[in-house]
Amino acid sequence: MSSSRSKPTHSVVEEMHPERFMTALSSAAETVDAVLEQILPQPRGLHGRIHEATRYAIFAGGKRLRPFLVLQSAGLFGVKSEWAARTAAAIEAVHTYSLVHDDLPCMDDDDLRRGRPTTHKAFDEATAVLAGDALLTSAFEILAAPSTHDSPEVRCRLVQELAKAAGSDGMIGGQMIDMQAPSGAFGTDDVILLQQLKTGALFEFCCVAGPILGQAGGKDEDRLRSYARDIGLIFQITDDLLDELGSAEKTGKTVGKDKHQGKATLVSLLGVAAAREKAEALARRAVQTVASYGNAAAGLQELPTFLLTRES
């Protein structure tokens, strides 16, 4: 429990270990990919094309930040590695489904994702829709399975939390706002709400998954939910900075689309310098939010710096 942990004695800067962080991030990716490789069906039968498409989408690379957050938050509470890994796989399935649908011509109409053709370009639009649907439903199948946790109550809680995070008052609600963004006169509060729903809701699930799996209690959930909200906003600001200043070669996706479509972002509303300052302030607050967990939270404390300096 968090109440028994002492606060670190060194400053955030002194605690930073970039190589250790990148190793942990890579390890999280390997862990979740191994679980997904085992769980997702291999192409077979007359419907084998849908298996090919789901595997194409989910094994396209990526940093696996959301699984990393699940594994790190679970590590604070001594959660069994299998439970944490399966929960991490579930969130990556939902995240990938959202990307597949987000890239469709009726949404953002993107041809490039993680440096290669988007799923609807590699297959077709109907197959991409079905692939996204399959990944979403797979996530709940994973969480509901007894191998995800001994307690049915914990499994039900995970299902409920993920459904809320991905639903109409979460990620889907944010996508709805995003689709209206080009035609609306959005202010700062509107953009923050959009980002909290579209991006931040899944980050919140990742961070509260740890205390839920560890049956830690409400105070830990509240603390990690607060951390997740700041991390989600940092992620979105840096994503918008990459869209404004980055290149397709480095980011692996089309850039400049927000400006072309007339979408308001914190970068467009505040300016590049002020948006960066806001992200840096959020990063400092996020680090302090999890400081009471001591060395166990080293990865969570290093993540904000990684997000601020990422190029893809």
N, C-alpha and C positions, 0 to 999 in steps of 0.2 A: 504493500500500500504506500501511497505517496507520502503520507504523514511521517513515515519512519526514515525517509531519505534526507541526507544532508545536502545543503547547497554547495556547489563547486566553489573552490577558493580562488581560482584563477579567472582572468577576464576571458571573454568570448574569443578574442583574437588569439590569446595564448593557447586556447584549447583546440584551435583549428588544425586538422590533419587532412589535407586534400587527398593524399594518396590513400589513406585509410578509408576515407569516404567513398572514393571511386571504387575501391575494392568491395566495400559493402554494397554499393549500388549494383555492381556487376554480379555479385553473389546473389542478390535478390532476384535479378533477371534470370539467372541460371536456375534458381530454385523454382520460380513460378513457371518458367518454360518447361521444366521437367514434369511438373504436375499437369500442365495443360496438354503436353504431349501424351501423357498417360490417359487423361480423361476424355479428350476430344476424339470422336470416332475417326478411324481411318476411312478413306474413300472406299465405298463398297455399294453394290447393288445399283438399281436403276436411279437411285437418288444420290449416288456418289458425288455428283457435281457440287451439291451443297456442302459436303464435307471438304471438298477441295477448296471451295471459296472461303469457308470459315477458317481453315488452316492458312490459306494465303493471307487473310486479313490479320490474324492474330500473331503469326510468326513473321511479321514484316520488320521486326527489329523494334527500336524504341527504347527509351531509358527505363521503363517500368517503374516510374516514380510512385505510382499508386500502390503496387505491391510492396515496394520499399517501405512506404509509410505503414502499411499493415504489419509487416515483419518487425519494424522498429517499435511501433506502439505495443505490439504483442510482447516484445522482448522486455519491456518495462515491468511486466507482470508475470514473467516466468511461464508463459503459455507454451504448450507443447508445439514443437516445430511443425508437425503434420497439420495440426489445426490452423496454425497461422498461415502455412503455405497454401492450404486449400481455400481459405478466405481470400488470400492475395490473388489466387487464380480466378476466383469469382469476380472480384472487382476489375481485373484486367479484361475479362470477358465482356463486362458491361461497358467499360471504357472503349474497347475496340468496336463493339456494336455501335456506339455513339459516333465514332469516327467514320465508320462505313456509311451510316445514314447521313451524317453531316456533309460528306463529300458528294452526295447525289446531286444531279442537276436541279432537282426541285428544292434543294437546300442551298449549299454554298457552291455547288458545281465546280468541284476541284478535280483536276486530272492527275495530280501528283500527291503522294503521301509517303513520307519516310524514304524519299528518293526513288520511288518506283510508281508505276501506274496504280491509281486507286482501284478498289475492288470492282466497281461498276465498269471501269475501263478494261480491266483484265478479264472480266467475265461479261456481265451485262447488267442492266439496271435491276431487272426482276430478281436475278440471282443475288445481287448485292443486298436488296431488301430482305430476302429470305435469310441470307447469311447473318445479317444483323439481328434478325428475329431469333435465329438459332442460338447465337451467342448470348443474347439476353436471357433466354429461357434456360440455357445451360448454367448460367450463374446461380439461379435459384435452385436448380437441381443439385449443384455442388454444395450450397449452404445447407440444404435440407437433409443431406445424407448424414447418417450416424457417425461416419468417419471424420466429420468436420468438428464435432464436439460430443462428449458423452451426454451432455444435458440437452434434452429436447427444448427446454425453455430458452437456453442460450441460442440454439439454432433458430428458433422462431424469432427471437429478438434480432438476430443478424438479418434474417429475411425481411423483417419489418423495416429495419433501418435502411437496408439497401433499396427496398421498394420506395420508401419516402425520398431517399436521395436521388433516385433516378426518375421519379415520377413528375407529375404535372406541377407540383410545388417545389421541385428540385431541378434536375438537369433538363428535363423536357420543357418545363416552364421557362428556363433560361434560354433555351433554343427558340421558343416561341417569341420571346422578347427580342432576341437577336434577329429574327426574320423581319421584325417590324422596325428595326433600328434605322435602316436607310431612309425610311419615310417619316421618321419621328424626330422632333427636336429634343433629343435626349440631353439631360444635364448630368452632372457628376453623380448624384444619388441614383439616377436611373441606370447609369453604366455600372455602378458598383453592385446594384441589385442584380442586374443581368449576369455579372461575373460570379457573384455569390451563388446563384442558382446553377448556371450552366457549367461552371468549372468547380466552384467551391464545395458544392453539395457532396460530390463524390470524394473529395479530399476529407471532408468531415467524416464520412463513413469510414474511410481508411484509418483515421486516427482514433475514432471511438471503438473500432473493432477490437483493439487491444484490450481496453478495460472490460469490454463486453465478454470477450473470450476468457479473460482472467477473472471475471466476476468481481471486479475491483470496487465498484460503487460509483455514485453520482458525481462526487467531487472530481475524481479522475476523468470521468467522461466530460465534464464541463471544461476542465483545464485543457484537455486535448482537443476538444471541439473549438475552443478559442484559438489555440495554436493553428488548427487546420484552416480556420477562416482567414488568418493572416497569410498563411502559406498559399492558399488558393488565390488570393488577390495579388500576391507577389508574382506567382506563376503567370497570371493573366497580364499583368503590366509588362513583364519581360517578354511575353509572347507578342504583345502589341508593339513593343519596341523592336522586336525582330521583324515583325511585319512592316514596320516603318523604315528600319535601317538595315535589315539583313538581306541576304541573297538566297536564291533558291538552292544554290550549290551547297551552302552551309546548313540551311534549315531543312532541306529535303522536301519542301512544299512551296507552293506559289506564295509570293510575297506581294505586298502593296495592295491587297484586295480590299481591305477596310477603307482606305482612302479612296480607291476607285469607286467603291459602292456608296461612299458618303456616310459610312458608319461612324458614329461617335465612339471614341475610346478615351481612357484617361490620358493617353498620350496626346490625342488631338485636342482634348479639352484643357489640359494643364500645361502642355508643352513637354518636350523630351526631358529637359533638366528637372522640372518639378515632378514629373512622373517617376523619374529615377530616385529623387529624394524621398518620395512617398514610399516607394518600394524598400528603400534602405531603412526608413523608420519602422516599417512593418517587420522587416527582418530582425531588427534589434529587439522589438517587442516579442516576436515569436521565440527568439532564443531565451529570453528571460522567462517566458511562460512555462517552459519545460525545465528550467534550471534546477528546480527542486528535486528532480529525479537523479541528479548527479551524473556520474560517468555513463550510466545506462542510457542516457539521452544524448550521447555524443553525436550520433548520426542525425538525430532530429535537430540538433543545434548547428550542425554543419550544412544542412540542407539549404537554409536561406542564402548562404554565401554562394553555394553552387547555382541556385536559381538566378541570383543577381549577375553572375558572370557567364551564364550559358550562352552558346552560340547556335543552338538548334533546339 
